[in-house]
Amino acid sequence: MLLDTFGRQAVDLRVSLTDRCNLRCTYCMPEEGLQWLGRSDLLTDEEIVRLTSLAVRELGVREVRFTGGEPLLRPGLVGIVAACAELEPRPELSLTTNGVGLARTARALREAGLDRVNVSLDTLDPQTFHTLTRRHRHQDVLDGLAAAEAAGLTPVKLNAVLMRGVNDHEAADLLGWCLEQGYQLRFIEQMPLDAQHGWDRSQMITAEEILERLATRFTLTPEPAAVRGAAPAERWLVDGGPASVGVIASVTRPFCRACDRTRLTADGQVRNCLFATGETDLRTALREGATDAELAALWRAAMWGKKAGAGIDDPQFHQPERPMSAIGG
Ligand SMILES: C[S@@+](CC[C@H](N)C(=O)[O-])C[C@H]1O[C@@H](n2cnc3c(N)ncnc32)[C@H](O)[C@@H]1O
């Protein structure tokens, strides 16, 4: 098991498949100039499957989510999913993606054993999409969402980040649209994980503001805390339910006390928290011939040292050196 000194058990593994992305979301990456990981630094498909398998068979991981960068850019993605779907006990398999190209791969991913997708989409307006992502791919994302639904990668979840003066007026429109389409929407507070260190607490749209904007059109009733479990999103029933909306208030209402996550970066480093300042190098050990027992011991030790909380709202907070795209969001 992956336990820490605060009694939490990590059962949810985020595996980053690449640090590269085909969008340039302003809150995540600069337009250009970001240094990518070298090819030989990246774990191979076989190495990813070996470490994921170890986590599932030996360390109690029950859910595996592939992320990045943009995981659809990984050529071996379908094969990695297929290999992980063979594991015993069978983990739940999901993918966090920007949806570009998903229309082409949704069916193959489903057939390989992927259970669900989370697609990131911050706006319904193609021009605002370009302002936020610096790319004209809005229709690709809509097509990807439709293909995911058609392929049975359900429930399709949608992640949205609101930026002041850019798309924050769209909160209620996004929710209305997701209700029509049958997608589950979750807003994420903007976090200090951008490569260019441009995050400004005073500019961030808080969970409270998100809820205020939604309340102009919808009646929101908090879902009981017991239903939430270790999920980072607090959820509200919309107009009495059954539909709901989530808000991940990582900054203003962090969920660290119930955190059940462990992370593997694309270059084989274990991180016990998105905001950790240290990492544990499994890649070197693996390439030097470490046994499964040795790798498992390293992973356990990495998680044992997990801090009580990320402390983003603390004045002493230091942004991790690696950006979200390199850690795996
Ligand atoms: C880093 S991306 C990686 C996976 C994939 N490329 C995608 O777009 O979903 C994962 C999620 O992190 C979100 N994200 C990136 N930077 C963020 C930030 N600074 N604050 C909050 N969320 C962020 C994205 O909007 C996306 O929903």
The ligand as a MOL file (V3000), in Angstrom:
LIG
                    3D

  0  0  0     0  0            999 V3000
M  V30 BEGIN CTAB
M  V30 COUNTS 27 29 0 0 0
M  V30 BEGIN ATOM
M  V30 1 C -2.3110 19.9620 -17.7540 0
M  V30 2 S -3.7180 19.3590 -18.6250 0 CHG=1
M  V30 3 C -3.0840 17.8180 -19.2000 0
M  V30 4 C -4.0560 16.9750 -19.9440 0
M  V30 5 C -4.6090 17.4940 -21.2630 0
M  V30 6 N -3.6460 18.1370 -22.1080 0
M  V30 7 C -5.8010 18.3910 -21.0080 0
M  V30 8 O -5.8390 19.4850 -21.5540 0
M  V30 9 O -6.7040 17.9730 -20.2810 0 CHG=-1
M  V30 10 C -4.8610 18.8250 -17.3790 0
M  V30 11 C -5.7960 19.8560 -16.8590 0
M  V30 12 O -5.0650 20.8260 -16.1560 0
M  V30 13 C -5.6710 22.0670 -16.3730 0
M  V30 14 N -4.6940 23.0970 -16.0650 0
M  V30 15 C -3.5380 23.3950 -16.6860 0
M  V30 16 N -2.9260 24.4190 -16.0920 0
M  V30 17 C -3.6920 24.7800 -15.0410 0
M  V30 18 C -3.5950 25.7690 -14.0400 0
M  V30 19 N -2.5780 26.6000 -13.9870 0
M  V30 20 N -4.5900 25.8300 -13.1290 0
M  V30 21 C -5.6330 24.9900 -13.1710 0
M  V30 22 N -5.7830 24.0290 -14.0980 0
M  V30 23 C -4.8300 23.9360 -15.0260 0
M  V30 24 C -6.0900 22.0240 -17.8000 0
M  V30 25 O -7.0890 22.9650 -18.0820 0
M  V30 26 C -6.5950 20.6130 -17.9070 0
M  V30 27 O -7.9610 20.5450 -17.5780 0
M  V30 END ATOM
M  V30 BEGIN BOND
M  V30 1 1 1 2
M  V30 2 1 2 3
M  V30 3 1 2 10
M  V30 4 1 3 4
M  V30 5 1 4 5
M  V30 6 1 5 6
M  V30 7 1 5 7
M  V30 8 2 7 8
M  V30 9 1 7 9
M  V30 10 1 10 11
M  V30 11 1 11 12
M  V30 12 1 11 26
M  V30 13 1 12 13
M  V30 14 1 13 14
M  V30 15 1 13 24
M  V30 16 1 14 15
M  V30 17 1 14 23
M  V30 18 2 15 16
M  V30 19 1 16 17
M  V30 20 1 17 18
M  V30 21 2 17 23
M  V30 22 1 18 19
M  V30 23 2 18 20
M  V30 24 1 20 21
M  V30 25 2 21 22
M  V30 26 1 22 23
M  V30 27 1 24 25
M  V30 28 1 24 26
M  V30 29 1 26 27
M  V30 END BOND
M  V30 END CTAB
M  END
